[in-house]
Amino acid sequence: GAGVSQSPSNKVTEKGKDVELRCDPISGHTALYWYRQSLGQGLEFLIYFQGNSAPDKSGLPSDRFSAERTGGSVSTLTIQRTQQEDSAVYLCASSLRDTSANTEAFFGQGTRLTVV
Amino acid sequence: TQLLEQSPQFLSIQEGENLTVYCNSSSVFSSLQWYRQEPGEGPVLLVTVVTGGEVKKLKRLTFQFGDARKDSSLHITAAQPGDTGLYLCAPSGAGSYQLTFGKGTKLSVIP
């Protein structure tokens, strides 16, 4: 498919376990974003990757959260020692960033994480 | 850090009514995007406004960018149930590539 793909679509995990969420961006898109969306809320920025530059990690809520992007394509968001407050939908987006900063972000359908 | 406010937070209206939602900030934006998110889906771009005072129309949706490029509005004429969703604004500042969203307006259009 040509869109942003996220997996798994749903994940139920026990408190204290680690989880990995995957994002396959649109081919050729240099920018990749992760967001968290709690039930009925807006999008909370987590982390931003742009090409080979150092990622902008300013939105990560704690050191239990980390993300990497391998080869400038696939990204993995890892949450260690999950807590119940981590339950949310995690959305990934990619865009073809240019210097105008006026490019469309394309979103995946998200991963719904439930920590029990 | 730009403070971004969307209002109202929630809006429930009858089919056929008109409505306006707002996106305001204390900062000047180089451009602003509006997205709509339907339940169970990721947000989808509706429009990008770039020039102060700019008005863009997308069928029954009218988007306006404030003259000072600090605020924007979205007006929907004769709302339909298909307009139901979360409307999010995302400004872009000069030199800033972080895509940050407002908290959104959750719109419910009742048949």
Contacts between the chains, C-beta under 8 A, distances in Angstrom:
chain1	res1	chain2	res2	distance
A	4	B	42	7.5
A	31	B	97	6.8
A	33	B	99	5.8
A	35	B	101	7.6
A	40	B	106	7.1
A	41	B	103	6.8
A	42	B	6	7.9
A	42	B	86	7.5
A	42	B	88	6.4
A	42	B	101	5.7
A	42	B	102	6.4
A	42	B	103	3.7
A	42	B	104	4.4
A	43	B	43	7.3
A	43	B	88	6.7
A	43	B	101	4.4
A	43	B	104	7.8
A	45	B	98	6.6
A	45	B	99	7.4
A	45	B	100	5.3
A	45	B	101	7.5
A	48	B	97	7.0
A	48	B	98	5.5
A	48	B	99	7.4
A	50	B	97	6.0
A	56	B	98	5.8
A	58	B	98	7.7
A	91	B	42	5.5
A	91	B	43	7.9
A	93	B	42	7.1
A	93	B	43	8.0
A	93	B	99	7.3
A	95	B	99	7.6
A	97	B	97	6.0
A	101	B	30	6.7
A	101	B	31	7.1
A	101	B	92	4.8
A	101	B	94	7.9
A	101	B	95	7.8
A	101	B	96	6.9
A	101	B	97	5.8
A	102	B	30	7.9
A	102	B	31	5.0
A	102	B	48	5.7
A	102	B	50	6.5
A	102	B	92	6.6
A	104	B	33	7.5
A	104	B	45	4.6
A	104	B	48	7.5
A	105	B	33	7.9
A	105	B	35	7.9
A	105	B	43	7.7
A	105	B	45	7.0
A	105	B	90	7.7
A	105	B	99	5.6
A	107	B	41	7.9
A	107	B	42	2.8
A	107	B	43	5.3
A	107	B	44	7.3
A	108	B	42	5.6
A	109	B	40	7.3
A	109	B	41	6.1
A	109	B	42	5.6
A	110	B	42	6.0
